[in-house]
Amino acid sequence: MPRAIRGVLIECEPAIKSIIVHLDSANNDIIIEDLDESHLVVKENMVHLLKQKLEDRLKETYRPEEPLADSE
């Protein structure tokens, strides 16, 4: 008998999607279906955890530029 899983459609840029796919690759517990280059269906109960993991990953790679010092 088929089983239904509640999911959430996520639209994102391909770079963000590749991070999500990488996060899911360890346990395969986030993504239900990989639709195309910018759409995924993820488990509804994993959305909050996915947001946290994605923020942490982006904080690791994002380096804010330091303000330029005035020469005057």
All heavy atoms as TSV, in Angstrom:
chain	resi	resn	atom	element	x	y	z
A	1	MET	N	N	0.836	-1.173	0.000
A	1	MET	CA	C	0.000	0.000	0.000
A	1	MET	C	C	0.886	1.244	0.000
A	1	MET	O	O	1.820	1.347	0.799
A	1	MET	CB	C	-0.880	-0.043	1.246
A	1	MET	CG	C	-1.796	1.100	1.394
A	1	MET	SD	S	-3.455	0.494	1.184
A	1	MET	CE	C	-4.325	1.991	1.213
A	2	PRO	N	N	0.650	2.216	-0.881
A	2	PRO	CA	C	1.464	3.426	-0.933
A	2	PRO	C	C	1.321	4.257	0.338
A	2	PRO	O	O	0.292	4.249	0.998
A	2	PRO	CB	C	0.897	4.199	-2.121
A	2	PRO	CG	C	0.034	3.266	-2.859
A	2	PRO	CD	C	-0.342	2.167	-1.942
A	3	ARG	N	N	2.384	4.975	0.651
A	3	ARG	CA	C	2.414	5.840	1.811
A	3	ARG	C	C	2.539	7.280	1.364
A	3	ARG	O	O	3.320	7.591	0.480
A	3	ARG	CB	C	3.643	5.518	2.648
A	3	ARG	CG	C	3.331	5.057	4.031
A	3	ARG	CD	C	4.577	4.691	4.766
A	3	ARG	NE	N	5.087	5.879	5.433
A	3	ARG	CZ	C	6.299	5.984	5.928
A	3	ARG	NH1	N	7.143	5.004	5.793
A	3	ARG	NH2	N	6.675	7.055	6.549
A	4	ALA	N	N	1.792	8.162	1.984
A	4	ALA	CA	C	1.865	9.587	1.670
A	4	ALA	C	C	2.774	10.275	2.680
A	4	ALA	O	O	2.728	9.987	3.876
A	4	ALA	CB	C	0.484	10.215	1.713
A	5	ILE	N	N	3.592	11.185	2.181
A	5	ILE	CA	C	4.494	11.969	3.030
A	5	ILE	C	C	4.191	13.432	2.771
A	5	ILE	O	O	4.174	13.872	1.616
A	5	ILE	CB	C	5.975	11.679	2.695
A	5	ILE	CG1	C	6.286	10.204	2.905
A	5	ILE	CG2	C	6.882	12.542	3.549
A	5	ILE	CD1	C	7.674	9.812	2.427
A	6	ARG	N	N	3.963	14.201	3.846
A	6	ARG	CA	C	3.709	15.632	3.686
A	6	ARG	C	C	4.996	16.319	3.273
A	6	ARG	O	O	6.052	16.101	3.872
A	6	ARG	CB	C	3.204	16.229	4.988
A	6	ARG	CG	C	1.804	15.761	5.336
A	6	ARG	CD	C	1.359	16.425	6.586
A	6	ARG	NE	N	1.027	17.806	6.301
A	6	ARG	CZ	C	-0.165	18.336	6.514
A	6	ARG	NH1	N	-1.124	17.601	7.035
A	6	ARG	NH2	N	-0.389	19.594	6.234
A	7	GLY	N	N	4.897	17.154	2.246
A	7	GLY	CA	C	6.076	17.827	1.741
A	7	GLY	C	C	5.826	19.290	1.479
A	7	GLY	O	O	4.693	19.756	1.421
A	8	VAL	N	N	6.926	20.020	1.325
A	8	VAL	CA	C	6.907	21.442	1.030
A	8	VAL	C	C	7.716	21.664	-0.238
A	8	VAL	O	O	8.843	21.173	-0.350
A	8	VAL	CB	C	7.515	22.254	2.198
A	8	VAL	CG1	C	7.575	23.727	1.873
A	8	VAL	CG2	C	6.731	22.031	3.481
A	9	LEU	N	N	7.125	22.388	-1.183
A	9	LEU	CA	C	7.833	22.722	-2.423
A	9	LEU	C	C	8.751	23.905	-2.150
A	9	LEU	O	O	8.326	24.938	-1.642
A	9	LEU	CB	C	6.841	23.083	-3.522
A	9	LEU	CG	C	7.449	23.535	-4.853
A	9	LEU	CD1	C	8.220	22.387	-5.500
A	9	LEU	CD2	C	6.378	24.052	-5.776
A	10	ILE	N	N	10.015	23.749	-2.473
A	10	ILE	CA	C	10.998	24.808	-2.277
A	10	ILE	C	C	11.544	25.217	-3.632
A	10	ILE	O	O	11.957	24.369	-4.428
A	10	ILE	CB	C	12.150	24.338	-1.375
A	10	ILE	CG1	C	11.619	24.046	0.019
A	10	ILE	CG2	C	13.267	25.363	-1.337
A	10	ILE	CD1	C	12.660	23.583	0.990
A	11	GLU	N	N	11.545	26.530	-3.879
A	11	GLU	CA	C	12.151	27.088	-5.083
A	11	GLU	C	C	13.370	27.876	-4.638
A	11	GLU	O	O	13.279	28.723	-3.748
A	11	GLU	CB	C	11.169	27.993	-5.810
A	11	GLU	CG	C	11.756	28.613	-7.070
A	11	GLU	CD	C	10.773	29.517	-7.788
A	11	GLU	OE1	O	9.728	29.858	-7.215
A	11	GLU	OE2	O	11.082	29.876	-8.929
A	12	CYS	N	N	14.511	27.599	-5.237
A	12	CYS	CA	C	15.747	28.276	-4.852
A	12	CYS	C	C	16.697	28.320	-6.050
A	12	CYS	O	O	16.453	27.682	-7.065
A	12	CYS	CB	C	16.405	27.571	-3.675
A	12	CYS	SG	S	16.745	25.832	-3.952
A	13	GLU	N	N	17.765	29.055	-5.880
A	13	GLU	CA	C	18.777	29.124	-6.929
A	13	GLU	C	C	19.559	27.811	-6.953
A	13	GLU	O	O	19.654	27.118	-5.940
A	13	GLU	CB	C	19.707	30.299	-6.670
A	13	GLU	CG	C	18.992	31.622	-6.781
A	13	GLU	CD	C	19.943	32.795	-6.831
A	13	GLU	OE1	O	21.149	32.594	-7.068
A	13	GLU	OE2	O	19.468	33.919	-6.649
A	14	PRO	N	N	20.118	27.466	-8.105
A	14	PRO	CA	C	20.851	26.199	-8.213
A	14	PRO	C	C	21.988	26.047	-7.195
A	14	PRO	O	O	22.234	24.943	-6.712
A	14	PRO	CB	C	21.386	26.222	-9.644
A	14	PRO	CG	C	20.396	27.052	-10.389
A	14	PRO	CD	C	19.972	28.121	-9.406
A	15	ALA	N	N	22.648	27.139	-6.845
A	15	ALA	CA	C	23.744	27.050	-5.868
A	15	ALA	C	C	23.220	26.642	-4.492
A	15	ALA	O	O	23.820	25.800	-3.807
A	15	ALA	CB	C	24.472	28.381	-5.771
A	16	ILE	N	N	22.091	27.209	-4.085
A	16	ILE	CA	C	21.488	26.865	-2.800
A	16	ILE	C	C	20.961	25.431	-2.845
A	16	ILE	O	O	21.098	24.676	-1.881
A	16	ILE	CB	C	20.355	27.850	-2.440
A	16	ILE	CG1	C	20.900	29.283	-2.317
A	16	ILE	CG2	C	19.639	27.418	-1.174
A	16	ILE	CD1	C	21.922	29.476	-1.227
A	17	LYS	N	N	20.394	25.049	-3.974
A	17	LYS	CA	C	19.883	23.689	-4.122
A	17	LYS	C	C	21.011	22.675	-3.967
A	17	LYS	O	O	20.836	21.646	-3.325
A	17	LYS	CB	C	19.201	23.501	-5.472
A	17	LYS	CG	C	18.647	22.114	-5.635
A	17	LYS	CD	C	18.053	21.908	-6.996
A	17	LYS	CE	C	17.728	20.443	-7.147
A	17	LYS	NZ	N	18.226	19.863	-8.333
A	18	SER	N	N	22.174	22.974	-4.516
A	18	SER	CA	C	23.285	22.028	-4.402
A	18	SER	C	C	23.739	21.890	-2.947
A	18	SER	O	O	24.128	20.800	-2.521
A	18	SER	CB	C	24.451	22.445	-5.299
A	18	SER	OG	O	25.061	23.616	-4.817
A	19	ILE	N	N	23.653	22.961	-2.163
A	19	ILE	CA	C	23.981	22.878	-0.740
A	19	ILE	C	C	22.960	21.996	-0.025
A	19	ILE	O	O	23.317	21.157	0.797
A	19	ILE	CB	C	24.038	24.284	-0.099
A	19	ILE	CG1	C	25.199	25.089	-0.686
A	19	ILE	CG2	C	24.183	24.184	1.413
A	19	ILE	CD1	C	25.221	26.550	-0.272
A	20	ILE	N	N	21.681	22.180	-0.347
A	20	ILE	CA	C	20.631	21.364	0.269
A	20	ILE	C	C	20.817	19.893	-0.082
A	20	ILE	O	O	20.710	19.021	0.785
A	20	ILE	CB	C	19.231	21.861	-0.152
A	20	ILE	CG1	C	18.981	23.272	0.390
A	20	ILE	CG2	C	18.153	20.903	0.329
A	20	ILE	CD1	C	17.730	23.935	-0.150
A	21	VAL	N	N	21.114	19.604	-1.330
A	21	VAL	CA	C	21.351	18.212	-1.756
A	21	VAL	C	C	22.539	17.629	-1.004
A	21	VAL	O	O	22.508	16.481	-0.555
A	21	VAL	CB	C	21.557	18.134	-3.286
A	21	VAL	CG1	C	22.051	16.764	-3.713
A	21	VAL	CG2	C	20.263	18.492	-4.007
A	22	HIS	N	N	23.582	18.433	-0.823
A	22	HIS	CA	C	24.759	17.966	-0.077
A	22	HIS	C	C	24.402	17.694	1.387
A	22	HIS	O	O	24.847	16.695	1.963
A	22	HIS	CB	C	25.884	18.993	-0.161
A	22	HIS	CG	C	27.101	18.594	0.592
A	22	HIS	ND1	N	27.932	17.581	0.166
A	22	HIS	CD2	C	27.623	19.043	1.752
A	22	HIS	CE1	C	28.913	17.428	1.037
A	22	HIS	NE2	N	28.739	18.309	2.016
A	23	LEU	N	N	23.602	18.585	2.005
A	23	LEU	CA	C	23.174	18.368	3.389
A	23	LEU	C	C	22.355	17.086	3.524
A	23	LEU	O	O	22.458	16.369	4.514
A	23	LEU	CB	C	22.346	19.555	3.889
A	23	LEU	CG	C	23.090	20.873	4.102
A	23	LEU	CD1	C	22.102	21.995	4.396
A	23	LEU	CD2	C	24.101	20.741	5.227
A	24	ASP	N	N	21.544	16.800	2.518
A	24	ASP	CA	C	20.688	15.618	2.540
A	24	ASP	C	C	21.469	14.331	2.267
A	24	ASP	O	O	21.043	13.253	2.675
A	24	ASP	CB	C	19.570	15.765	1.507
A	24	ASP	CG	C	18.618	14.595	1.503
A	24	ASP	OD1	O	17.975	14.370	2.554
A	24	ASP	OD2	O	18.508	13.920	0.468
A	25	SER	N	N	22.598	14.427	1.605
A	25	SER	CA	C	23.325	13.234	1.170
A	25	SER	C	C	23.811	12.368	2.330
A	25	SER	O	O	23.993	11.163	2.156
A	25	SER	CB	C	24.495	13.617	0.275
A	25	SER	OG	O	25.460	14.338	1.017
A	26	ALA	N	N	23.990	12.943	3.508
A	26	ALA	CA	C	24.486	12.155	4.644
A	26	ALA	C	C	23.453	11.125	5.113
A	26	ALA	O	O	23.789	9.954	5.298
A	26	ALA	CB	C	24.865	13.085	5.800
A	27	ASN	N	N	22.193	11.547	5.283
A	27	ASN	CA	C	21.180	10.645	5.838
A	27	ASN	C	C	19.968	10.428	4.933
A	27	ASN	O	O	19.109	9.609	5.260
A	27	ASN	CB	C	20.674	11.181	7.184
A	27	ASN	CG	C	21.762	11.244	8.216
A	27	ASN	OD1	O	22.652	10.412	8.245
A	27	ASN	ND2	N	21.713	12.255	9.058
A	28	ASN	N	N	19.858	11.183	3.861
A	28	ASN	CA	C	18.692	11.120	2.972
A	28	ASN	C	C	17.379	11.267	3.748
A	28	ASN	O	O	16.430	10.518	3.539
A	28	ASN	CB	C	18.681	9.822	2.164
A	28	ASN	CG	C	19.852	9.726	1.231
A	28	ASN	OD1	O	20.290	10.722	0.675
A	28	ASN	ND2	N	20.378	8.531	1.072
A	29	ASP	N	N	17.345	12.250	4.659
A	29	ASP	CA	C	16.170	12.436	5.492
A	29	ASP	C	C	15.476	13.784	5.278
A	29	ASP	O	O	14.568	14.130	6.030
A	29	ASP	CB	C	16.536	12.284	6.966
A	29	ASP	CG	C	17.574	13.291	7.428
A	29	ASP	OD1	O	18.185	13.951	6.568
A	29	ASP	OD2	O	17.773	13.412	8.646
A	30	ILE	N	N	15.873	14.538	4.255
A	30	ILE	CA	C	15.297	15.865	4.024
A	30	ILE	C	C	14.503	15.896	2.727
A	30	ILE	O	O	13.339	16.276	2.718
A	30	ILE	CB	C	16.401	16.943	4.004
A	30	ILE	CG1	C	17.126	16.997	5.353
A	30	ILE	CG2	C	15.812	18.303	3.672
A	30	ILE	CD1	C	18.346	17.888	5.368
A	31	ILE	N	N	15.114	15.512	1.632
A	31	ILE	CA	C	14.514	15.641	0.307
A	31	ILE	C	C	13.594	14.458	0.004
A	31	ILE	O	O	13.986	13.302	0.166
A	31	ILE	CB	C	15.601	15.745	-0.783
A	31	ILE	CG1	C	16.441	16.998	-0.569
A	31	ILE	CG2	C	14.971	15.752	-2.170
A	31	ILE	CD1	C	17.628	17.118	-1.503
A	32	ILE	N	N	12.382	14.785	-0.450
A	32	ILE	CA	C	11.451	13.756	-0.933
A	32	ILE	C	C	11.658	13.558	-2.424
A	32	ILE	O	O	11.774	12.442	-2.914
A	32	ILE	CB	C	9.986	14.152	-0.663
A	32	ILE	CG1	C	9.733	14.246	0.838
A	32	ILE	CG2	C	9.031	13.154	-1.313
A	32	ILE	CD1	C	8.372	14.802	1.189
A	33	GLU	N	N	11.709	14.677	-3.173
A	33	GLU	CA	C	11.833	14.602	-4.631
A	33	GLU	C	C	12.647	15.780	-5.151
A	33	GLU	O	O	12.425	16.919	-4.759
A	33	GLU	CB	C	10.445	14.613	-5.265
A	33	GLU	CG	C	10.413	14.325	-6.731
A	33	GLU	CD	C	10.728	12.871	-7.053
A	33	GLU	OE1	O	10.370	11.976	-6.276
A	33	GLU	OE2	O	11.342	12.643	-8.103
A	34	ASP	N	N	13.583	15.499	-6.026
A	34	ASP	CA	C	14.379	16.508	-6.720
A	34	ASP	C	C	13.704	16.721	-8.072
A	34	ASP	O	O	13.756	15.849	-8.933
A	34	ASP	CB	C	15.806	15.986	-6.889
A	34	ASP	CG	C	16.748	17.008	-7.477
A	34	ASP	OD1	O	16.278	18.051	-7.972
A	34	ASP	OD2	O	17.961	16.749	-7.448
A	35	LEU	N	N	13.048	17.877	-8.244
A	35	LEU	CA	C	12.220	18.086	-9.433
A	35	LEU	C	C	13.003	18.605	-10.635
A	35	LEU	O	O	12.903	18.069	-11.727
A	35	LEU	CB	C	11.073	19.045	-9.100
A	35	LEU	CG	C	10.149	18.569	-7.975
A	35	LEU	CD1	C	9.139	19.641	-7.642
A	35	LEU	CD2	C	9.474	17.274	-8.360
A	36	ASP	N	N	13.737	19.689	-10.464
A	36	ASP	CA	C	14.550	20.242	-11.545
A	36	ASP	C	C	15.667	21.076	-10.937
A	36	ASP	O	O	15.947	20.952	-9.744
A	36	ASP	CB	C	13.705	21.047	-12.553
A	36	ASP	CG	C	12.981	22.230	-11.942
A	36	ASP	OD1	O	13.434	22.773	-10.917
A	36	ASP	OD2	O	11.952	22.629	-12.489
A	37	GLU	N	N	16.314	21.928	-11.738
A	37	GLU	CA	C	17.486	22.667	-11.260
A	37	GLU	C	C	17.181	23.703	-10.186
A	37	GLU	O	O	18.088	24.170	-9.509
A	37	GLU	CB	C	18.249	23.327	-12.415
A	37	GLU	CG	C	17.486	24.408	-13.141
A	37	GLU	CD	C	16.608	23.874	-14.260
A	37	GLU	OE1	O	16.686	22.695	-14.615
A	37	GLU	OE2	O	15.825	24.672	-14.778
A	38	SER	N	N	15.914	24.055	-9.969
A	38	SER	CA	C	15.605	25.061	-8.954
A	38	SER	C	C	14.430	24.699	-8.045
A	38	SER	O	O	13.971	25.537	-7.282
A	38	SER	CB	C	15.330	26.410	-9.632
A	38	SER	OG	O	14.217	26.308	-10.494
A	39	HIS	N	N	13.960	23.459	-8.096
A	39	HIS	CA	C	12.820	23.047	-7.275
A	39	HIS	C	C	13.085	21.718	-6.578
A	39	HIS	O	O	13.605	20.785	-7.199
A	39	HIS	CB	C	11.551	22.914	-8.117
A	39	HIS	CG	C	11.068	24.203	-8.677
A	39	HIS	ND1	N	11.513	24.700	-9.876
A	39	HIS	CD2	C	10.191	25.110	-8.188
A	39	HIS	CE1	C	10.927	25.854	-10.114
A	39	HIS	NE2	N	10.120	26.132	-9.104
A	40	LEU	N	N	12.686	21.664	-5.304
A	40	LEU	CA	C	12.781	20.450	-4.500
A	40	LEU	C	C	11.500	20.298	-3.696
A	40	LEU	O	O	10.853	21.293	-3.353
A	40	LEU	CB	C	13.919	20.557	-3.472
A	40	LEU	CG	C	15.351	20.583	-3.941
A	40	LEU	CD1	C	16.255	21.038	-2.806
A	40	LEU	CD2	C	15.760	19.208	-4.401
A	41	VAL	N	N	11.150	19.079	-3.365
A	41	VAL	CA	C	10.107	18.828	-2.377
A	41	VAL	C	C	10.812	18.227	-1.180
A	41	VAL	O	O	11.518	17.228	-1.295
A	41	VAL	CB	C	9.028	17.866	-2.918
A	41	VAL	CG1	C	7.985	17.588	-1.844
A	41	VAL	CG2	C	8.371	18.434	-4.157
A	42	VAL	N	N	10.649	18.871	-0.018
A	42	VAL	CA	C	11.297	18.401	1.202
A	42	VAL	C	C	10.240	18.020	2.231
A	42	VAL	O	O	9.100	18.480	2.170
A	42	VAL	CB	C	12.266	19.450	1.793
A	42	VAL	CG1	C	13.367	19.780	0.807
A	42	VAL	CG2	C	11.537	20.704	2.213
A	43	LYS	N	N	10.625	17.200	3.181
A	43	LYS	CA	C	9.704	16.777	4.227
A	43	LYS	C	C	9.290	17.989	5.059
A	43	LYS	O	O	10.134	18.799	5.458
A	43	LYS	CB	C	10.351	15.724	5.120
A	43	LYS	CG	C	10.589	14.431	4.409
A	43	LYS	CD	C	11.230	13.415	5.322
A	43	LYS	CE	C	11.499	12.126	4.571
A	43	LYS	NZ	N	12.227	11.166	5.394
A	44	GLU	N	N	7.991	18.083	5.316
A	44	GLU	CA	C	7.450	19.232	6.035
A	44	GLU	C	C	8.069	19.382	7.428
A	44	GLU	O	O	8.391	20.490	7.847
A	44	GLU	CB	C	5.933	19.090	6.159
A	44	GLU	CG	C	5.271	20.262	6.831
A	44	GLU	CD	C	3.781	20.062	6.959
A	44	GLU	OE1	O	3.348	18.948	7.332
A	44	GLU	OE2	O	3.055	21.023	6.687
A	45	ASN	N	N	8.293	18.283	8.119
A	45	ASN	CA	C	8.834	18.365	9.471
A	45	ASN	C	C	10.332	18.667	9.506
A	45	ASN	O	O	10.893	18.858	10.582
A	45	ASN	CB	C	8.532	17.079	10.252
A	45	ASN	CG	C	9.140	15.854	9.617
A	45	ASN	OD1	O	9.529	15.865	8.457
A	45	ASN	ND2	N	9.204	14.783	10.380
A	46	MET	N	N	10.983	18.727	8.348
A	46	MET	CA	C	12.418	19.007	8.289
A	46	MET	C	C	12.730	20.432	7.830
A	46	MET	O	O	13.900	20.813	7.763
A	46	MET	CB	C	13.108	18.017	7.344
A	46	MET	CG	C	13.000	16.575	7.790
A	46	MET	SD	S	13.744	16.264	9.388
A	46	MET	CE	C	15.455	16.217	8.944
A	47	VAL	N	N	11.716	21.232	7.522
A	47	VAL	CA	C	11.943	22.575	6.977
A	47	VAL	C	C	12.705	23.439	7.973
A	47	VAL	O	O	13.672	24.122	7.603
A	47	VAL	CB	C	10.611	23.236	6.567
A	47	VAL	CG1	C	10.808	24.697	6.212
A	47	VAL	CG2	C	10.000	22.488	5.397
A	48	HIS	N	N	12.307	23.431	9.250
A	48	HIS	CA	C	12.973	24.268	10.252
A	48	HIS	C	C	14.444	23.857	10.399
A	48	HIS	O	O	15.341	24.708	10.424
A	48	HIS	CB	C	12.245	24.174	11.595
A	48	HIS	CG	C	12.828	25.039	12.649
A	48	HIS	ND1	N	12.769	26.417	12.589
A	48	HIS	CD2	C	13.506	24.742	13.781
A	48	HIS	CE1	C	13.379	26.912	13.648
A	48	HIS	NE2	N	13.837	25.919	14.384
A	49	LEU	N	N	14.694	22.562	10.483
A	49	LEU	CA	C	16.070	22.068	10.603
A	49	LEU	C	C	16.884	22.418	9.360
A	49	LEU	O	O	18.049	22.809	9.464
A	49	LEU	CB	C	16.065	20.557	10.818
A	49	LEU	CG	C	17.424	19.889	10.931
A	49	LEU	CD1	C	18.148	20.367	12.173
A	49	LEU	CD2	C	17.273	18.383	10.948
A	50	LEU	N	N	16.272	22.301	8.199
A	50	LEU	CA	C	16.943	22.646	6.948
A	50	LEU	C	C	17.339	24.119	6.934
A	50	LEU	O	O	18.451	24.461	6.542
A	50	LEU	CB	C	16.054	22.322	5.750
A	50	LEU	CG	C	16.600	22.692	4.386
A	50	LEU	CD1	C	17.910	21.970	4.108
A	50	LEU	CD2	C	15.584	22.399	3.312
A	51	LYS	N	N	16.446	24.992	7.371
A	51	LYS	CA	C	16.763	26.428	7.434
A	51	LYS	C	C	17.954	26.683	8.345
A	51	LYS	O	O	18.848	27.457	7.999
A	51	LYS	CB	C	15.560	27.219	7.929
A	51	LYS	CG	C	14.466	27.378	6.915
A	51	LYS	CD	C	13.334	28.204	7.494
A	51	LYS	CE	C	12.186	28.360	6.532
A	51	LYS	NZ	N	11.102	29.173	7.105
A	52	GLN	N	N	17.991	26.032	9.504
A	52	GLN	CA	C	19.108	26.204	10.426
A	52	GLN	C	C	20.421	25.723	9.817
A	52	GLN	O	O	21.444	26.418	9.885
A	52	GLN	CB	C	18.851	25.444	11.725
A	52	GLN	CG	C	17.840	26.094	12.624
A	52	GLN	CD	C	17.643	25.287	13.897
A	52	GLN	OE1	O	17.773	24.061	13.898
A	52	GLN	NE2	N	17.325	25.978	14.973
A	53	LYS	N	N	20.396	24.542	9.235
A	53	LYS	CA	C	21.614	23.996	8.626
A	53	LYS	C	C	22.090	24.866	7.472
A	53	LYS	O	O	23.293	25.082	7.300
A	53	LYS	CB	C	21.375	22.576	8.129
A	53	LYS	CG	C	21.295	21.545	9.210
A	53	LYS	CD	C	21.140	20.157	8.610
A	53	LYS	CE	C	21.184	19.084	9.660
A	53	LYS	NZ	N	21.146	17.738	9.082
A	54	LEU	N	N	21.155	25.373	6.686
A	54	LEU	CA	C	21.506	26.220	5.549
A	54	LEU	C	C	22.108	27.536	6.028
A	54	LEU	O	O	23.100	28.002	5.474
A	54	LEU	CB	C	20.274	26.457	4.686
A	54	LEU	CG	C	20.482	27.028	3.304
A	54	LEU	CD1	C	21.455	26.189	2.498
A	54	LEU	CD2	C	19.162	27.139	2.577
A	55	GLU	N	N	21.526	28.142	7.056
A	55	GLU	CA	C	22.090	29.375	7.613
A	55	GLU	C	C	23.501	29.148	8.128
A	55	GLU	O	O	24.392	29.962	7.893
A	55	GLU	CB	C	21.205	29.898	8.746
A	55	GLU	CG	C	20.004	30.654	8.284
A	55	GLU	CD	C	19.198	31.224	9.444
A	55	GLU	OE1	O	19.773	31.480	10.514
A	55	GLU	OE2	O	17.988	31.401	9.253
A	56	ASP	N	N	23.713	28.038	8.849
A	56	ASP	CA	C	25.047	27.726	9.362
A	56	ASP	C	C	26.044	27.564	8.226
A	56	ASP	O	O	27.166	28.077	8.288
A	56	ASP	CB	C	25.019	26.454	10.212
A	56	ASP	CG	C	24.249	26.640	11.502
A	56	ASP	OD1	O	24.013	27.800	11.907
A	56	ASP	OD2	O	23.867	25.617	12.100
A	57	ARG	N	N	25.647	26.856	7.161
A	57	ARG	CA	C	26.545	26.639	6.028
A	57	ARG	C	C	26.870	27.946	5.329
A	57	ARG	O	O	28.009	28.197	4.942
A	57	ARG	CB	C	25.891	25.661	5.050
A	57	ARG	CG	C	26.715	25.319	3.838
A	57	ARG	CD	C	28.020	24.613	4.174
A	57	ARG	NE	N	27.811	23.365	4.852
A	57	ARG	CZ	C	27.776	22.183	4.264
A	57	ARG	NH1	N	27.962	22.089	2.982
A	57	ARG	NH2	N	27.587	21.097	4.976
A	58	LEU	N	N	25.869	28.823	5.181
A	58	LEU	CA	C	26.107	30.097	4.514
A	58	LEU	C	C	26.960	31.026	5.372
A	58	LEU	O	O	27.755	31.809	4.838
A	58	LEU	CB	C	24.778	30.765	4.150
A	58	LEU	CG	C	23.983	30.039	3.065
A	58	LEU	CD1	C	22.623	30.703	2.882
A	58	LEU	CD2	C	24.737	30.008	1.760
A	59	LYS	N	N	26.836	30.949	6.686
A	59	LYS	CA	C	27.686	31.753	7.575
A	59	LYS	C	C	29.146	31.335	7.448
A	59	LYS	O	O	30.042	32.156	7.561
A	59	LYS	CB	C	27.240	31.617	9.024
A	59	LYS	CG	C	26.007	32.414	9.337
A	59	LYS	CD	C	25.597	32.220	10.782
A	59	LYS	CE	C	24.291	32.920	11.067
A	59	LYS	NZ	N	23.816	32.661	12.446
A	60	GLU	N	N	29.381	30.041	7.224
A	60	GLU	CA	C	30.749	29.537	7.051
A	60	GLU	C	C	31.398	30.110	5.803
A	60	GLU	O	O	32.595	30.367	5.780
A	60	GLU	CB	C	30.749	28.013	6.933
A	60	GLU	CG	C	30.401	27.284	8.193
A	60	GLU	CD	C	30.271	25.785	7.957
A	60	GLU	OE1	O	30.592	25.315	6.838
A	60	GLU	OE2	O	29.833	25.097	8.885
A	61	THR	N	N	30.622	30.294	4.750
A	61	THR	CA	C	31.193	30.725	3.476
A	61	THR	C	C	31.115	32.223	3.243
A	61	THR	O	O	31.839	32.750	2.420
A	61	THR	CB	C	30.491	30.023	2.300
A	61	THR	OG1	O	29.102	30.330	2.348
A	61	THR	CG2	C	30.684	28.533	2.368
A	62	TYR	N	N	30.226	32.912	3.962
A	62	TYR	CA	C	30.034	34.346	3.741
A	62	TYR	C	C	31.026	35.134	4.564
A	62	TYR	O	O	31.111	34.990	5.773
A	62	TYR	CB	C	28.607	34.757	4.109
A	62	TYR	CG	C	28.359	36.240	3.983
A	62	TYR	CD1	C	28.303	36.848	2.748
A	62	TYR	CD2	C	28.193	37.021	5.115
A	62	TYR	CE1	C	28.076	38.203	2.631
A	62	TYR	CE2	C	27.968	38.377	5.011
A	62	TYR	CZ	C	27.904	38.973	3.773
A	62	TYR	OH	O	27.689	40.317	3.663
A	63	ARG	N	N	31.785	35.987	3.919
A	63	ARG	CA	C	32.748	36.862	4.590
A	63	ARG	C	C	32.376	38.307	4.281
A	63	ARG	O	O	32.632	38.794	3.176
A	63	ARG	CB	C	34.166	36.607	4.084
A	63	ARG	CG	C	34.619	35.187	4.205
A	63	ARG	CD	C	35.158	34.918	5.600
A	63	ARG	NE	N	35.750	33.599	5.615
A	63	ARG	CZ	C	35.358	32.629	6.421
A	63	ARG	NH1	N	34.398	32.827	7.256
A	63	ARG	NH2	N	35.930	31.468	6.376
A	64	PRO	N	N	31.760	39.018	5.246
A	64	PRO	CA	C	31.391	40.409	4.964
A	64	PRO	C	C	32.633	41.261	4.737
A	64	PRO	O	O	33.664	41.068	5.378
A	64	PRO	CB	C	30.634	40.848	6.212
A	64	PRO	CG	C	31.002	39.882	7.266
A	64	PRO	CD	C	31.421	38.611	6.581
A	65	GLU	N	N	32.516	42.183	3.801
A	65	GLU	CA	C	33.643	43.069	3.510
A	65	GLU	C	C	33.802	44.080	4.622
A	65	GLU	O	O	32.833	44.582	5.182
A	65	GLU	CB	C	33.404	43.802	2.183
A	65	GLU	CG	C	33.436	42.877	0.998
A	65	GLU	CD	C	33.304	43.655	-0.303
A	65	GLU	OE1	O	33.613	44.846	-0.319
A	65	GLU	OE2	O	32.886	43.048	-1.290
A	66	GLU	N	N	35.053	44.386	4.940
A	66	GLU	CA	C	35.315	45.387	5.965
A	66	GLU	C	C	35.129	46.758	5.339
A	66	GLU	O	O	35.493	46.972	4.179
A	66	GLU	CB	C	36.726	45.241	6.504
A	66	GLU	CG	C	36.918	43.940	7.263
A	66	GLU	CD	C	38.319	43.825	7.857
A	66	GLU	OE1	O	38.981	44.872	7.991
A	66	GLU	OE2	O	38.716	42.705	8.159
A	67	PRO	N	N	34.579	47.715	6.105
A	67	PRO	CA	C	34.421	49.066	5.545
A	67	PRO	C	C	35.776	49.692	5.261
A	67	PRO	O	O	36.755	49.455	5.989
A	67	PRO	CB	C	33.672	49.819	6.640
A	67	PRO	CG	C	33.758	48.994	7.868
A	67	PRO	CD	C	34.089	47.601	7.443
A	68	LEU	N	N	35.816	50.475	4.202
A	68	LEU	CA	C	37.066	51.142	3.834
A	68	LEU	C	C	37.320	52.289	4.792
A	68	LEU	O	O	36.424	53.050	5.140
A	68	LEU	CB	C	36.968	51.677	2.402
A	68	LEU	CG	C	36.797	50.619	1.303
A	68	LEU	CD1	C	36.595	51.290	-0.031
A	68	LEU	CD2	C	38.012	49.712	1.267
A	69	ALA	N	N	38.572	52.422	5.220
A	69	ALA	CA	C	38.933	53.523	6.114
A	69	ALA	C	C	39.068	54.802	5.299
A	69	ALA	O	O	39.605	54.808	4.188
A	69	ALA	CB	C	40.265	53.203	6.808
A	70	ASP	N	N	38.530	55.897	5.839
A	70	ASP	CA	C	38.654	57.192	5.157
A	70	ASP	C	C	40.089	57.667	5.241
A	70	ASP	O	O	40.719	57.569	6.286
A	70	ASP	CB	C	37.729	58.241	5.790
A	70	ASP	CG	C	36.269	57.935	5.520
A	70	ASP	OD1	O	35.991	57.250	4.511
A	70	ASP	OD2	O	35.412	58.385	6.303
A	71	SER	N	N	40.599	58.185	4.165
A	71	SER	CA	C	41.985	58.654	4.151
A	71	SER	C	C	42.099	60.089	4.641
A	71	SER	O	O	43.178	60.593	4.798
A	71	SER	CB	C	42.561	58.538	2.742
A	71	SER	OG	O	41.782	59.285	1.836
A	72	GLU	N	N	40.957	60.728	4.877
A	72	GLU	CA	C	41.022	62.128	5.333
A	72	GLU	C	C	41.060	62.210	6.823
A	72	GLU	O	O	40.582	61.540	7.583
A	72	GLU	CB	C	39.810	62.915	4.818
A	72	GLU	CG	C	39.881	63.001	3.311
A	72	GLU	CD	C	38.704	63.785	2.788
A	72	GLU	OE1	O	38.704	65.001	2.955
A	72	GLU	OE2	O	37.791	63.164	2.235
